[in-house]
Amino acid sequence: MIFAALLFFAASLTPEQQARADEVYETLRCVACQNQSIAESEAEIAQVMRSMVDNRIAAGDTDEQARQFVVTHYGEYVLLTPSVSPKNYLLWIGPVTALAFGGFWAFSLFRRDAKSSE
């Protein structure tokens, strides 16, 4: 019922606004789908999220303001590319750190094996 009401009152966008909305769709993750943008998803929630973006752009928001509006409602999880901020440094630095430690560990094992075989 709510979904039907949202589609009924969906904003009509100019071609320029629709192009901007399409770009924003590509940066937002569908909360019901596995790593799909709301542009790709056919889930009902993705349609609601697209409608939210359309309404914000029709109201005169910038792309970033429309994106932030959706993030405010669904959390930072909806961003396909998370922002770099103190609360998610581990997300950005963790893989590099794990790779460095793994490389160091493998190097030390090979070195130890080389010394023991001499």
Secondary structure, 3 states (H helix, E strand, C coil): CHHHHHHHCCCCCCHHHHHHHHHHHCCEECCCCCCCECCCCCCHHHHHHHHHHHHHHHCCCCHHHHHHHHHHHHCHHHECCCCCCHHHHHHHHHHHHHHHHHHHHHHHHHHHHHHHHC
